Amino acid sequence: MSTADEINTLPMADFGTDPLAIRPEVSLRHLRLDSLALEELRLLIEDRMGVDPDDVQLSSRDTVGRLVDAVHRKAAA
C-alpha cells in the first residue's frame, strides 16, 4: 500500500470522511479536520505507519497532497 493510500484511509476510518472527498488538492479543512483532529491524525500516522510527523508543520489549510508528501519524505528519511 502506498503512503497516499494509507493516509487516505485514516480520515475515512477514524473521522467519517467521505472517501470520494479525499483527493490531493482538497484542503484538510474541507475534510473537516480542525487542529484537534489534525493532532489525532498525527498520532494515527505515527501509530499505524511508524512515522513521527511531529516536526511537519501542517494546518487545516494544507492539502491532502501536502500531508502525503510530508509523511512520504519522513518515511524515506
Distance bins in CASP14 RR format, pairs under 12 A and 6 or more apart:
PFRMAT RR
TARGET T0000
AUTHOR 0000-0000-0000
RMODE 2
METHOD distances of the structure
MODEL  1
1 7 0 0 0 0 1 0 0 0 0 0 0
1 8 0 0 0 0 1 0 0 0 0 0 0
1 9 0 0 0 0 1 0 0 0 0 0 0
1 10 0 0 0 0 0 1 0 0 0 0 0
1 48 0 0 0 0 0 1 0 0 0 0 0
1 49 0 0 0 0 1 0 0 0 0 0 0
2 8 0 0 0 0 1 0 0 0 0 0 0
2 9 0 0 0 0 0 1 0 0 0 0 0
2 49 0 0 0 0 0 1 0 0 0 0 0
2 68 0 0 0 0 1 0 0 0 0 0 0
2 71 0 0 0 0 0 1 0 0 0 0 0
2 72 0 0 0 0 1 0 0 0 0 0 0
2 75 0 0 0 0 0 1 0 0 0 0 0
3 9 0 0 0 0 0 1 0 0 0 0 0
3 10 0 0 0 0 0 1 0 0 0 0 0
3 24 0 0 0 0 0 1 0 0 0 0 0
3 45 0 0 0 0 1 0 0 0 0 0 0
3 48 0 0 0 0 0 1 0 0 0 0 0
3 49 1 0 0 1 0 0 0 0 0 0 0
3 50 0 0 0 0 0 1 0 0 0 0 0
3 51 0 0 0 0 1 0 0 0 0 0 0
3 53 0 0 0 0 0 1 0 0 0 0 0
3 64 0 0 0 0 0 1 0 0 0 0 0
3 65 0 0 0 0 0 1 0 0 0 0 0
3 67 0 0 0 0 1 0 0 0 0 0 0
3 68 1 0 1 0 0 0 0 0 0 0 0
3 69 0 0 0 0 1 0 0 0 0 0 0
3 70 0 0 0 0 1 0 0 0 0 0 0
3 71 1 0 1 0 0 0 0 0 0 0 0
3 72 1 0 1 0 0 0 0 0 0 0 0
3 73 0 0 0 0 1 0 0 0 0 0 0
3 74 0 0 0 0 1 0 0 0 0 0 0
3 75 1 0 0 1 0 0 0 0 0 0 0
3 76 0 0 0 0 1 0 0 0 0 0 0
4 10 0 0 0 0 0 1 0 0 0 0 0
4 22 0 0 0 0 1 0 0 0 0 0 0
4 23 0 0 0 0 0 1 0 0 0 0 0
4 24 1 0 0 1 0 0 0 0 0 0 0
4 49 0 0 0 0 0 1 0 0 0 0 0
4 63 0 0 0 0 0 1 0 0 0 0 0
4 64 0 0 0 0 1 0 0 0 0 0 0
4 65 1 0 0 1 0 0 0 0 0 0 0
4 66 0 0 0 0 0 1 0 0 0 0 0
4 67 0 0 0 0 1 0 0 0 0 0 0
4 68 1 0 1 0 0 0 0 0 0 0 0
4 69 0 0 0 0 1 0 0 0 0 0 0
4 70 0 0 0 0 0 1 0 0 0 0 0
4 71 0 0 0 0 1 0 0 0 0 0 0
4 72 1 0 0 1 0 0 0 0 0 0 0
4 75 0 0 0 0 0 1 0 0 0 0 0
5 12 0 0 0 0 0 1 0 0 0 0 0
5 19 0 0 0 0 0 1 0 0 0 0 0
5 22 0 0 0 0 0 1 0 0 0 0 0
5 49 0 0 0 0 0 1 0 0 0 0 0
5 64 0 0 0 0 0 1 0 0 0 0 0
5 68 0 0 0 0 1 0 0 0 0 0 0
5 71 0 0 0 0 0 1 0 0 0 0 0
5 72 0 0 0 0 0 1 0 0 0 0 0
6 12 0 0 0 0 0 1 0 0 0 0 0
6 13 0 0 0 0 0 1 0 0 0 0 0
6 22 0 0 0 0 0 1 0 0 0 0 0
6 41 0 0 0 0 0 1 0 0 0 0 0
6 44 0 0 0 0 1 0 0 0 0 0 0
6 45 0 0 0 0 1 0 0 0 0 0 0
6 47 0 0 0 0 0 1 0 0 0 0 0
6 48 1 0 0 1 0 0 0 0 0 0 0
6 49 1 0 1 0 0 0 0 0 0 0 0
6 50 0 0 0 0 0 1 0 0 0 0 0
6 51 0 0 0 0 1 0 0 0 0 0 0
6 67 0 0 0 0 0 1 0 0 0 0 0
6 68 0 0 0 0 1 0 0 0 0 0 0
6 71 0 0 0 0 1 0 0 0 0 0 0
6 72 0 0 0 0 1 0 0 0 0 0 0
6 75 0 0 0 0 1 0 0 0 0 0 0
7 13 0 0 0 0 0 1 0 0 0 0 0
7 14 0 0 0 0 0 1 0 0 0 0 0
7 17 0 0 0 0 0 1 0 0 0 0 0
7 22 0 0 0 0 1 0 0 0 0 0 0
7 24 0 0 0 0 0 1 0 0 0 0 0
7 28 0 0 0 0 0 1 0 0 0 0 0
7 31 0 0 0 0 0 1 0 0 0 0 0
7 33 0 0 0 0 0 1 0 0 0 0 0
7 41 0 0 0 0 1 0 0 0 0 0 0
7 42 0 0 0 0 0 1 0 0 0 0 0
7 44 0 0 0 0 1 0 0 0 0 0 0
7 45 1 0 0 1 0 0 0 0 0 0 0
7 48 0 0 0 0 1 0 0 0 0 0 0
7 49 1 0 0 1 0 0 0 0 0 0 0
7 51 0 0 0 0 1 0 0 0 0 0 0
7 53 0 0 0 0 0 1 0 0 0 0 0
7 58 0 0 0 0 0 1 0 0 0 0 0
7 63 0 0 0 0 0 1 0 0 0 0 0
7 64 1 0 0 1 0 0 0 0 0 0 0
7 65 0 0 0 0 1 0 0 0 0 0 0
7 66 0 0 0 0 0 1 0 0 0 0 0
7 67 1 0 0 1 0 0 0 0 0 0 0
7 68 1 0 1 0 0 0 0 0 0 0 0
7 69 0 0 0 0 0 1 0 0 0 0 0
7 70 0 0 0 0 1 0 0 0 0 0 0
7 71 1 0 0 1 0 0 0 0 0 0 0
7 72 0 0 0 0 1 0 0 0 0 0 0
7 74 0 0 0 0 0 1 0 0 0 0 0
7 75 0 0 0 0 0 1 0 0 0 0 0
8 14 0 0 0 0 0 1 0 0 0 0 0
8 15 0 0 0 0 0 1 0 0 0 0 0
8 17 0 0 0 0 1 0 0 0 0 0 0
8 18 0 0 0 0 0 1 0 0 0 0 0
8 19 1 0 0 1 0 0 0 0 0 0 0
8 20 0 0 0 0 0 1 0 0 0 0 0
8 21 0 0 0 0 0 1 0 0 0 0 0
8 22 1 0 1 0 0 0 0 0 0 0 0
8 23 0 0 0 0 1 0 0 0 0 0 0
8 24 0 0 0 0 1 0 0 0 0 0 0
8 26 0 0 0 0 0 1 0 0 0 0 0
8 31 0 0 0 0 0 1 0 0 0 0 0
8 41 0 0 0 0 0 1 0 0 0 0 0
8 45 0 0 0 0 0 1 0 0 0 0 0
8 64 1 0 0 1 0 0 0 0 0 0 0
8 65 0 0 0 0 1 0 0 0 0 0 0
8 67 0 0 0 0 1 0 0 0 0 0 0
8 68 1 0 0 1 0 0 0 0 0 0 0
8 71 0 0 0 0 0 1 0 0 0 0 0
9 15 0 0 0 0 0 1 0 0 0 0 0
9 16 0 0 0 0 0 1 0 0 0 0 0
9 17 0 0 0 0 1 0 0 0 0 0 0
9 19 0 0 0 0 1 0 0 0 0 0 0
9 22 0 0 0 0 1 0 0 0 0 0 0
9 41 0 0 0 0 0 1 0 0 0 0 0
9 44 0 0 0 0 0 1 0 0 0 0 0
9 45 0 0 0 0 0 1 0 0 0 0 0
9 48 0 0 0 0 1 0 0 0 0 0 0
9 49 0 0 0 0 0 1 0 0 0 0 0
9 64 0 0 0 0 0 1 0 0 0 0 0
9 68 0 0 0 0 0 1 0 0 0 0 0
10 16 0 0 0 0 0 1 0 0 0 0 0
10 17 0 0 0 0 1 0 0 0 0 0 0
10 19 0 0 0 0 0 1 0 0 0 0 0
10 22 0 0 0 0 1 0 0 0 0 0 0
10 28 0 0 0 0 0 1 0 0 0 0 0
10 31 0 0 0 0 0 1 0 0 0 0 0
10 33 0 0 0 0 0 1 0 0 0 0 0
10 37 0 0 0 0 0 1 0 0 0 0 0
10 38 0 0 0 0 0 1 0 0 0 0 0
10 40 0 0 0 0 1 0 0 0 0 0 0
10 41 1 0 0 1 0 0 0 0 0 0 0
10 42 0 0 0 0 0 1 0 0 0 0 0
10 43 0 0 0 0 0 1 0 0 0 0 0
10 44 1 0 1 0 0 0 0 0 0 0 0
10 45 1 0 0 1 0 0 0 0 0 0 0
10 46 0 0 0 0 0 1 0 0 0 0 0
10 47 0 0 0 0 0 1 0 0 0 0 0
10 48 1 0 0 1 0 0 0 0 0 0 0
10 49 0 0 0 0 1 0 0 0 0 0 0
10 51 0 0 0 0 0 1 0 0 0 0 0
10 53 0 0 0 0 0 1 0 0 0 0 0
10 64 0 0 0 0 0 1 0 0 0 0 0
10 67 0 0 0 0 1 0 0 0 0 0 0
10 68 0 0 0 0 0 1 0 0 0 0 0
10 71 0 0 0 0 0 1 0 0 0 0 0
11 17 1 1 0 0 0 0 0 0 0 0 0
11 18 0 0 0 0 1 0 0 0 0 0 0
11 19 0 0 0 0 1 0 0 0 0 0 0
11 21 0 0 0 0 1 0 0 0 0 0 0
11 22 1 0 0 1 0 0 0 0 0 0 0
11 23 0 0 0 0 0 1 0 0 0 0 0
11 26 0 0 0 0 0 1 0 0 0 0 0
11 28 0 0 0 0 1 0 0 0 0 0 0
11 30 0 0 0 0 0 1 0 0 0 0 0
11 31 1 0 1 0 0 0 0 0 0 0 0
11 32 0 0 0 0 1 0 0 0 0 0 0
11 33 1 0 0 1 0 0 0 0 0 0 0
11 37 0 0 0 0 1 0 0 0 0 0 0
11 38 0 0 0 0 0 1 0 0 0 0 0
11 40 0 0 0 0 0 1 0 0 0 0 0
11 41 1 0 0 1 0 0 0 0 0 0 0
11 44 0 0 0 0 1 0 0 0 0 0 0
11 45 0 0 0 0 0 1 0 0 0 0 0
11 64 0 0 0 0 1 0 0 0 0 0 0
11 67 0 0 0 0 1 0 0 0 0 0 0
11 68 0 0 0 0 0 1 0 0 0 0 0
12 18 1 0 0 1 0 0 0 0 0 0 0
12 19 1 0 1 0 0 0 0 0 0 0 0
12 20 0 0 0 0 1 0 0 0 0 0 0
12 21 0 0 0 0 1 0 0 0 0 0 0
12 22 1 0 0 1 0 0 0 0 0 0 0
12 31 0 0 0 0 1 0 0 0 0 0 0
12 33 0 0 0 0 0 1 0 0 0 0 0
12 41 0 0 0 0 0 1 0 0 0 0 0
12 44 0 0 0 0 0 1 0 0 0 0 0
12 64 0 0 0 0 0 1 0 0 0 0 0
13 19 0 0 0 0 1 0 0 0 0 0 0
13 22 0 0 0 0 0 1 0 0 0 0 0
13 41 0 0 0 0 0 1 0 0 0 0 0
13 44 0 0 0 0 1 0 0 0 0 0 0
13 48 0 0 0 0 1 0 0 0 0 0 0
14 31 0 0 0 0 0 1 0 0 0 0 0
14 33 0 0 0 0 0 1 0 0 0 0 0
14 37 0 0 0 0 1 0 0 0 0 0 0
14 40 1 0 0 1 0 0 0 0 0 0 0
14 41 1 0 0 1 0 0 0 0 0 0 0
14 43 0 0 0 0 0 1 0 0 0 0 0
14 44 1 0 0 1 0 0 0 0 0 0 0
14 45 0 0 0 0 0 1 0 0 0 0 0
14 47 0 0 0 0 0 1 0 0 0 0 0
14 48 0 0 0 0 1 0 0 0 0 0 0
15 21 0 0 0 0 0 1 0 0 0 0 0
15 22 0 0 0 0 0 1 0 0 0 0 0
15 28 0 0 0 0 0 1 0 0 0 0 0
15 31 1 0 0 1 0 0 0 0 0 0 0
15 32 1 0 0 1 0 0 0 0 0 0 0
15 33 1 0 0 1 0 0 0 0 0 0 0
15 34 0 0 0 0 0 1 0 0 0 0 0
15 36 0 0 0 0 0 1 0 0 0 0 0
15 37 1 0 0 1 0 0 0 0 0 0 0
15 38 0 0 0 0 0 1 0 0 0 0 0
15 40 0 0 0 0 1 0 0 0 0 0 0
15 41 1 0 0 1 0 0 0 0 0 0 0
15 44 0 0 0 0 1 0 0 0 0 0 0
16 22 0 0 0 0 0 1 0 0 0 0 0
16 31 0 0 0 0 1 0 0 0 0 0 0
16 32 0 0 0 0 1 0 0 0 0 0 0
16 33 0 0 0 0 0 1 0 0 0 0 0
16 37 0 0 0 0 0 1 0 0 0 0 0
17 23 0 0 0 0 0 1 0 0 0 0 0
17 26 0 0 0 0 1 0 0 0 0 0 0
17 28 0 0 0 0 1 0 0 0 0 0 0
17 30 0 0 0 0 1 0 0 0 0 0 0
17 31 1 0 1 0 0 0 0 0 0 0 0
17 32 1 0 0 1 0 0 0 0 0 0 0
17 33 0 0 0 0 1 0 0 0 0 0 0
17 37 0 0 0 0 1 0 0 0 0 0 0
17 41 0 0 0 0 0 1 0 0 0 0 0
17 64 0 0 0 0 1 0 0 0 0 0 0
18 26 0 0 0 0 0 1 0 0 0 0 0
18 30 0 0 0 0 0 1 0 0 0 0 0
18 31 0 0 0 0 1 0 0 0 0 0 0
18 32 0 0 0 0 1 0 0 0 0 0 0
19 26 0 0 0 0 0 1 0 0 0 0 0
19 31 0 0 0 0 0 1 0 0 0 0 0
19 64 0 0 0 0 0 1 0 0 0 0 0
20 26 0 0 0 0 0 1 0 0 0 0 0
20 31 0 0 0 0 0 1 0 0 0 0 0
21 27 0 0 0 0 0 1 0 0 0 0 0
21 28 0 0 0 0 0 1 0 0 0 0 0
21 29 0 0 0 0 0 1 0 0 0 0 0
21 30 1 0 0 1 0 0 0 0 0 0 0
21 31 1 0 0 1 0 0 0 0 0 0 0
21 32 0 0 0 0 1 0 0 0 0 0 0
21 33 0 0 0 0 0 1 0 0 0 0 0
21 64 0 0 0 0 1 0 0 0 0 0 0
22 28 0 0 0 0 0 1 0 0 0 0 0
22 30 0 0 0 0 1 0 0 0 0 0 0
22 31 1 0 0 1 0 0 0 0 0 0 0
22 32 0 0 0 0 0 1 0 0 0 0 0
22 33 0 0 0 0 0 1 0 0 0 0 0
22 63 0 0 0 0 0 1 0 0 0 0 0
22 64 1 0 1 0 0 0 0 0 0 0 0
22 65 0 0 0 0 1 0 0 0 0 0 0
22 67 0 0 0 0 0 1 0 0 0 0 0
22 68 0 0 0 0 0 1 0 0 0 0 0
23 30 0 0 0 0 1 0 0 0 0 0 0
23 31 0 0 0 0 1 0 0 0 0 0 0
23 63 0 0 0 0 1 0 0 0 0 0 0
23 64 1 0 0 1 0 0 0 0 0 0 0
23 65 0 0 0 0 1 0 0 0 0 0 0
23 67 0 0 0 0 0 1 0 0 0 0 0
23 68 0 0 0 0 0 1 0 0 0 0 0
24 62 0 0 0 0 0 1 0 0 0 0 0
24 63 1 0 0 1 0 0 0 0 0 0 0
24 64 1 0 1 0 0 0 0 0 0 0 0
24 65 1 1 0 0 0 0 0 0 0 0 0
24 66 0 0 0 0 1 0 0 0 0 0 0
24 67 0 0 0 0 1 0 0 0 0 0 0
24 68 1 0 0 1 0 0 0 0 0 0 0
24 69 0 0 0 0 1 0 0 0 0 0 0
25 31 0 0 0 0 0 1 0 0 0 0 0
25 62 0 0 0 0 0 1 0 0 0 0 0
25 63 1 0 1 0 0 0 0 0 0 0 0
25 64 1 0 0 1 0 0 0 0 0 0 0
25 65 1 0 0 1 0 0 0 0 0 0 0
25 66 0 0 0 0 1 0 0 0 0 0 0
25 67 0 0 0 0 0 1 0 0 0 0 0
25 68 0 0 0 0 0 1 0 0 0 0 0
26 32 0 0 0 0 0 1 0 0 0 0 0
26 33 0 0 0 0 0 1 0 0 0 0 0
26 60 0 0 0 0 0 1 0 0 0 0 0
26 61 0 0 0 0 0 1 0 0 0 0 0
26 62 0 0 0 0 0 1 0 0 0 0 0
26 63 1 0 0 1 0 0 0 0 0 0 0
26 64 1 0 1 0 0 0 0 0 0 0 0
26 65 0 0 0 0 1 0 0 0 0 0 0
26 66 0 0 0 0 0 1 0 0 0 0 0
26 67 0 0 0 0 0 1 0 0 0 0 0
26 68 0 0 0 0 0 1 0 0 0 0 0
27 33 0 0 0 0 1 0 0 0 0 0 0
27 34 0 0 0 0 0 1 0 0 0 0 0
27 38 0 0 0 0 0 1 0 0 0 0 0
27 58 0 0 0 0 0 1 0 0 0 0 0
27 59 0 0 0 0 1 0 0 0 0 0 0
27 60 1 0 0 1 0 0 0 0 0 0 0
27 61 1 0 1 0 0 0 0 0 0 0 0
27 62 1 0 0 1 0 0 0 0 0 0 0
27 63 1 0 1 0 0 0 0 0 0 0 0
27 64 1 0 0 1 0 0 0 0 0 0 0
27 65 0 0 0 0 1 0 0 0 0 0 0
27 66 0 0 0 0 1 0 0 0 0 0 0
27 67 0 0 0 0 0 1 0 0 0 0 0
28 34 0 0 0 0 1 0 0 0 0 0 0
28 35 0 0 0 0 1 0 0 0 0 0 0
28 37 0 0 0 0 1 0 0 0 0 0 0
28 38 1 0 0 1 0 0 0 0 0 0 0
28 39 0 0 0 0 0 1 0 0 0 0 0
28 41 0 0 0 0 1 0 0 0 0 0 0
28 42 0 0 0 0 0 1 0 0 0 0 0
28 58 1 0 0 1 0 0 0 0 0 0 0
28 59 1 0 0 1 0 0 0 0 0 0 0
28 60 1 0 1 0 0 0 0 0 0 0 0
28 61 1 0 0 1 0 0 0 0 0 0 0
28 62 1 0 1 0 0 0 0 0 0 0 0
28 63 1 0 0 1 0 0 0 0 0 0 0
28 64 1 0 0 1 0 0 0 0 0 0 0
28 65 0 0 0 0 1 0 0 0 0 0 0
28 66 0 0 0 0 1 0 0 0 0 0 0
28 67 1 0 0 1 0 0 0 0 0 0 0
28 68 0 0 0 0 0 1 0 0 0 0 0
28 70 0 0 0 0 0 1 0 0 0 0 0
29 35 0 0 0 0 0 1 0 0 0 0 0
29 37 0 0 0 0 1 0 0 0 0 0 0
29 38 0 0 0 0 1 0 0 0 0 0 0
29 58 0 0 0 0 0 1 0 0 0 0 0
29 59 0 0 0 0 1 0 0 0 0 0 0
29 60 1 1 0 0 0 0 0 0 0 0 0
29 61 1 0 0 1 0 0 0 0 0 0 0
29 62 0 0 0 0 1 0 0 0 0 0 0
29 63 0 0 0 0 1 0 0 0 0 0 0
29 64 0 0 0 0 0 1 0 0 0 0 0
30 60 0 0 0 0 1 0 0 0 0 0 0
30 61 0 0 0 0 1 0 0 0 0 0 0
30 62 0 0 0 0 0 1 0 0 0 0 0
30 63 0 0 0 0 1 0 0 0 0 0 0
30 64 0 0 0 0 1 0 0 0 0 0 0
31 37 0 0 0 0 1 0 0 0 0 0 0
31 38 0 0 0 0 0 1 0 0 0 0 0
31 41 0 0 0 0 1 0 0 0 0 0 0
31 60 0 0 0 0 1 0 0 0 0 0 0
31 61 0 0 0 0 0 1 0 0 0 0 0
31 62 0 0 0 0 0 1 0 0 0 0 0
31 63 0 0 0 0 1 0 0 0 0 0 0
31 64 1 0 0 1 0 0 0 0 0 0 0
31 65 0 0 0 0 0 1 0 0 0 0 0
31 67 0 0 0 0 0 1 0 0 0 0 0
32 38 0 0 0 0 0 1 0 0 0 0 0
32 41 0 0 0 0 0 1 0 0 0 0 0
32 60 0 0 0 0 1 0 0 0 0 0 0
33 39 0 0 0 0 1 0 0 0 0 0 0
33 40 0 0 0 0 1 0 0 0 0 0 0
33 41 1 0 0 1 0 0 0 0 0 0 0
33 42 0 0 0 0 0 1 0 0 0 0 0
33 44 0 0 0 0 0 1 0 0 0 0 0
33 58 0 0 0 0 1 0 0 0 0 0 0
33 59 0 0 0 0 1 0 0 0 0 0 0
33 60 1 0 1 0 0 0 0 0 0 0 0
33 61 0 0 0 0 0 1 0 0 0 0 0
33 62 0 0 0 0 1 0 0 0 0 0 0
33 63 0 0 0 0 0 1 0 0 0 0 0
33 64 0 0 0 0 1 0 0 0 0 0 0
33 67 0 0 0 0 1 0 0 0 0 0 0
34 40 0 0 0 0 1 0 0 0 0 0 0
34 41 0 0 0 0 0 1 0 0 0 0 0
34 58 0 0 0 0 0 1 0 0 0 0 0
34 59 0 0 0 0 1 0 0 0 0 0 0
34 60 1 0 1 0 0 0 0 0 0 0 0
34 61 0 0 0 0 0 1 0 0 0 0 0
35 41 0 0 0 0 0 1 0 0 0 0 0
35 42 0 0 0 0 0 1 0 0 0 0 0
35 58 0 0 0 0 1 0 0 0 0 0 0
35 59 1 0 0 1 0 0 0 0 0 0 0
35 60 1 0 0 1 0 0 0 0 0 0 0
35 61 0 0 0 0 0 1 0 0 0 0 0
35 62 0 0 0 0 0 1 0 0 0 0 0
36 42 0 0 0 0 0 1 0 0 0 0 0
36 43 0 0 0 0 0 1 0 0 0 0 0
36 60 0 0 0 0 0 1 0 0 0 0 0
37 43 0 0 0 0 0 1 0 0 0 0 0
37 44 0 0 0 0 0 1 0 0 0 0 0
37 58 0 0 0 0 0 1 0 0 0 0 0
37 59 0 0 0 0 0 1 0 0 0 0 0
37 60 0 0 0 0 1 0 0 0 0 0 0
38 44 0 0 0 0 0 1 0 0 0 0 0
38 45 0 0 0 0 0 1 0 0 0 0 0
38 53 0 0 0 0 1 0 0 0 0 0 0
38 54 0 0 0 0 0 1 0 0 0 0 0
38 56 0 0 0 0 0 1 0 0 0 0 0
38 57 0 0 0 0 0 1 0 0 0 0 0
38 58 1 0 0 1 0 0 0 0 0 0 0
38 59 1 0 0 1 0 0 0 0 0 0 0
38 60 1 0 0 1 0 0 0 0 0 0 0
38 61 0 0 0 0 0 1 0 0 0 0 0
38 62 0 0 0 0 1 0 0 0 0 0 0
38 67 0 0 0 0 1 0 0 0 0 0 0
38 70 0 0 0 0 0 1 0 0 0 0 0
39 45 0 0 0 0 0 1 0 0 0 0 0
39 46 0 0 0 0 0 1 0 0 0 0 0
39 53 0 0 0 0 0 1 0 0 0 0 0
39 54 0 0 0 0 0 1 0 0 0 0 0
39 58 0 0 0 0 1 0 0 0 0 0 0
39 59 0 0 0 0 0 1 0 0 0 0 0
39 60 0 0 0 0 0 1 0 0 0 0 0
40 46 0 0 0 0 0 1 0 0 0 0 0
40 47 0 0 0 0 0 1 0 0 0 0 0
41 47 0 0 0 0 0 1 0 0 0 0 0
41 48 0 0 0 0 0 1 0 0 0 0 0
41 49 0 0 0 0 0 1 0 0 0 0 0
41 51 0 0 0 0 0 1 0 0 0 0 0
41 53 0 0 0 0 1 0 0 0 0 0 0
41 56 0 0 0 0 0 1 0 0 0 0 0
41 58 0 0 0 0 1 0 0 0 0 0 0
41 60 0 0 0 0 0 1 0 0 0 0 0
41 62 0 0 0 0 0 1 0 0 0 0 0
41 64 0 0 0 0 0 1 0 0 0 0 0
41 67 0 0 0 0 1 0 0 0 0 0 0
41 70 0 0 0 0 0 1 0 0 0 0 0
41 71 0 0 0 0 0 1 0 0 0 0 0
42 48 0 0 0 0 0 1 0 0 0 0 0
42 49 0 0 0 0 0 1 0 0 0 0 0
42 50 0 0 0 0 0 1 0 0 0 0 0
42 51 0 0 0 0 1 0 0 0 0 0 0
42 52 0 0 0 0 1 0 0 0 0 0 0
42 53 1 0 1 0 0 0 0 0 0 0 0
42 54 1 0 0 1 0 0 0 0 0 0 0
42 55 0 0 0 0 0 1 0 0 0 0 0
42 56 0 0 0 0 1 0 0 0 0 0 0
42 57 0 0 0 0 0 1 0 0 0 0 0
42 58 1 0 0 1 0 0 0 0 0 0 0
42 67 0 0 0 0 1 0 0 0 0 0 0
42 70 0 0 0 0 0 1 0 0 0 0 0
42 71 0 0 0 0 1 0 0 0 0 0 0
42 74 0 0 0 0 0 1 0 0 0 0 0
43 49 0 0 0 0 0 1 0 0 0 0 0
43 50 0 0 0 0 0 1 0 0 0 0 0
43 51 0 0 0 0 0 1 0 0 0 0 0
43 52 0 0 0 0 0 1 0 0 0 0 0
43 53 0 0 0 0 1 0 0 0 0 0 0
43 54 0 0 0 0 1 0 0 0 0 0 0
44 50 0 0 0 0 0 1 0 0 0 0 0
44 51 0 0 0 0 0 1 0 0 0 0 0
44 53 0 0 0 0 0 1 0 0 0 0 0
44 67 0 0 0 0 0 1 0 0 0 0 0
44 71 0 0 0 0 0 1 0 0 0 0 0
45 51 1 0 1 0 0 0 0 0 0 0 0
45 52 0 0 0 0 1 0 0 0 0 0 0
45 53 1 0 1 0 0 0 0 0 0 0 0
45 54 0 0 0 0 0 1 0 0 0 0 0
45 56 0 0 0 0 1 0 0 0 0 0 0
45 58 0 0 0 0 0 1 0 0 0 0 0
45 67 0 0 0 0 1 0 0 0 0 0 0
45 68 0 0 0 0 0 1 0 0 0 0 0
45 70 0 0 0 0 1 0 0 0 0 0 0
45 71 1 0 1 0 0 0 0 0 0 0 0
45 72 0 0 0 0 0 1 0 0 0 0 0
45 74 0 0 0 0 1 0 0 0 0 0 0
45 75 0 0 0 0 1 0 0 0 0 0 0
46 52 1 0 1 0 0 0 0 0 0 0 0
46 53 1 0 0 1 0 0 0 0 0 0 0
46 54 1 0 0 1 0 0 0 0 0 0 0
46 55 0 0 0 0 0 1 0 0 0 0 0
46 56 0 0 0 0 0 1 0 0 0 0 0
46 71 0 0 0 0 1 0 0 0 0 0 0
46 74 0 0 0 0 1 0 0 0 0 0 0
46 75 0 0 0 0 0 1 0 0 0 0 0
47 53 0 0 0 0 0 1 0 0 0 0 0
48 71 0 0 0 0 0 1 0 0 0 0 0
48 75 0 0 0 0 0 1 0 0 0 0 0
49 67 0 0 0 0 0 1 0 0 0 0 0
49 68 0 0 0 0 0 1 0 0 0 0 0
49 71 1 0 0 1 0 0 0 0 0 0 0
49 72 0 0 0 0 0 1 0 0 0 0 0
49 74 0 0 0 0 1 0 0 0 0 0 0
49 75 1 0 0 1 0 0 0 0 0 0 0
50 71 0 0 0 0 1 0 0 0 0 0 0
50 74 0 0 0 0 1 0 0 0 0 0 0
50 75 1 0 0 1 0 0 0 0 0 0 0
51 67 0 0 0 0 0 1 0 0 0 0 0
51 68 0 0 0 0 0 1 0 0 0 0 0
51 70 0 0 0 0 1 0 0 0 0 0 0
51 71 1 0 1 0 0 0 0 0 0 0 0
51 72 0 0 0 0 1 0 0 0 0 0 0
51 73 0 0 0 0 1 0 0 0 0 0 0
51 74 1 0 1 0 0 0 0 0 0 0 0
51 75 1 0 1 0 0 0 0 0 0 0 0
51 76 0 0 0 0 1 0 0 0 0 0 0
51 77 0 0 0 0 1 0 0 0 0 0 0
52 70 0 0 0 0 0 1 0 0 0 0 0
52 71 0 0 0 0 1 0 0 0 0 0 0
52 74 1 0 0 1 0 0 0 0 0 0 0
52 75 0 0 0 0 1 0 0 0 0 0 0
52 77 0 0 0 0 0 1 0 0 0 0 0
53 62 0 0 0 0 0 1 0 0 0 0 0
53 66 0 0 0 0 0 1 0 0 0 0 0
53 67 0 0 0 0 1 0 0 0 0 0 0
53 68 0 0 0 0 0 1 0 0 0 0 0
53 69 0 0 0 0 0 1 0 0 0 0 0
53 70 1 0 0 1 0 0 0 0 0 0 0
53 71 1 0 1 0 0 0 0 0 0 0 0
53 72 0 0 0 0 0 1 0 0 0 0 0
53 73 0 0 0 0 1 0 0 0 0 0 0
53 74 1 0 1 0 0 0 0 0 0 0 0
53 75 0 0 0 0 1 0 0 0 0 0 0
53 77 0 0 0 0 0 1 0 0 0 0 0
54 70 0 0 0 0 0 1 0 0 0 0 0
54 71 0 0 0 0 0 1 0 0 0 0 0
54 74 0 0 0 0 1 0 0 0 0 0 0
55 70 0 0 0 0 1 0 0 0 0 0 0
55 71 0 0 0 0 0 1 0 0 0 0 0
55 73 0 0 0 0 0 1 0 0 0 0 0
55 74 0 0 0 0 1 0 0 0 0 0 0
55 77 0 0 0 0 0 1 0 0 0 0 0
56 62 0 0 0 0 1 0 0 0 0 0 0
56 66 0 0 0 0 1 0 0 0 0 0 0
56 67 0 0 0 0 1 0 0 0 0 0 0
56 68 0 0 0 0 0 1 0 0 0 0 0
56 69 0 0 0 0 1 0 0 0 0 0 0
56 70 1 0 1 0 0 0 0 0 0 0 0
56 71 1 0 0 1 0 0 0 0 0 0 0
56 72 0 0 0 0 0 1 0 0 0 0 0
56 73 0 0 0 0 1 0 0 0 0 0 0
56 74 1 0 0 1 0 0 0 0 0 0 0
56 75 0 0 0 0 0 1 0 0 0 0 0
56 77 0 0 0 0 0 1 0 0 0 0 0
57 66 0 0 0 0 0 1 0 0 0 0 0
57 67 0 0 0 0 0 1 0 0 0 0 0
57 70 0 0 0 0 1 0 0 0 0 0 0
58 64 0 0 0 0 0 1 0 0 0 0 0
58 65 0 0 0 0 0 1 0 0 0 0 0
58 66 1 0 0 1 0 0 0 0 0 0 0
58 67 1 0 0 1 0 0 0 0 0 0 0
58 68 0 0 0 0 0 1 0 0 0 0 0
58 69 0 0 0 0 0 1 0 0 0 0 0
58 70 1 0 0 1 0 0 0 0 0 0 0
58 71 0 0 0 0 1 0 0 0 0 0 0
58 74 0 0 0 0 0 1 0 0 0 0 0
59 66 0 0 0 0 1 0 0 0 0 0 0
59 67 0 0 0 0 0 1 0 0 0 0 0
59 70 0 0 0 0 0 1 0 0 0 0 0
60 66 0 0 0 0 0 1 0 0 0 0 0
60 67 0 0 0 0 0 1 0 0 0 0 0
61 67 0 0 0 0 0 1 0 0 0 0 0
62 68 0 0 0 0 0 1 0 0 0 0 0
62 69 0 0 0 0 1 0 0 0 0 0 0
62 70 0 0 0 0 1 0 0 0 0 0 0
62 71 0 0 0 0 0 1 0 0 0 0 0
63 69 0 0 0 0 1 0 0 0 0 0 0
63 70 0 0 0 0 0 1 0 0 0 0 0
64 70 0 0 0 0 0 1 0 0 0 0 0
64 71 0 0 0 0 0 1 0 0 0 0 0
65 71 0 0 0 0 1 0 0 0 0 0 0
65 72 0 0 0 0 1 0 0 0 0 0 0
65 73 0 0 0 0 0 1 0 0 0 0 0
66 72 0 0 0 0 0 1 0 0 0 0 0
66 73 0 0 0 0 0 1 0 0 0 0 0
67 73 0 0 0 0 0 1 0 0 0 0 0
67 74 0 0 0 0 0 1 0 0 0 0 0
68 74 0 0 0 0 0 1 0 0 0 0 0
68 75 0 0 0 0 0 1 0 0 0 0 0
69 75 0 0 0 0 0 1 0 0 0 0 0
69 76 0 0 0 0 0 1 0 0 0 0 0
70 76 0 0 0 0 0 1 0 0 0 0 0
70 77 0 0 0 0 0 1 0 0 0 0 0
71 77 0 0 0 0 0 1 0 0 0 0 0
END
